[in-house]
């Protein structure tokens, strides 16, 4: 089979499965732990080209509003995310009990989204407090569920 034909079949298969999603804005998204393998994986910052187009304006506005309000020294709040991500990872991995959970983190404009499954509500609170205690974290969104049963409070990855 020719390479060109194989490439065409791959594109057609992807289109049949739905529009291609990718992390257009290179937002930090990573797992902190994977101790509950049945936990549904979050969608993360993956968007179609159309969703990307829609988000561009609001991301520019939200990124700049932080600076205009005097809450950021940088004129774009999203520039904090990459240096902040390893600090968030280290802080969360230091929380006792986290290894028995499945937790993903997404960082966008100094907001830390905690998504996944934890073994108990107390651990969810500890993770939220650990992330909130970091300098440059503006907000923490704890989208965590206890256990792996039920509907997750976050959008799910296409599998």
ABEGO torsion letter per residue (X at the ends): XBAAAAAAAAAAAAAAAEBBBBBAAGBBBBBABAABAABBBBAEABBBAAAAAAAAAAAAAAAAAAAAAGABABABAAAAAAAAAAAAAAAAAABBGAAABBBBBBBBGGBBBBBEBBABAAAAAAAAAAAAABBGBABBBBBBBBEABEBBABBBBBX
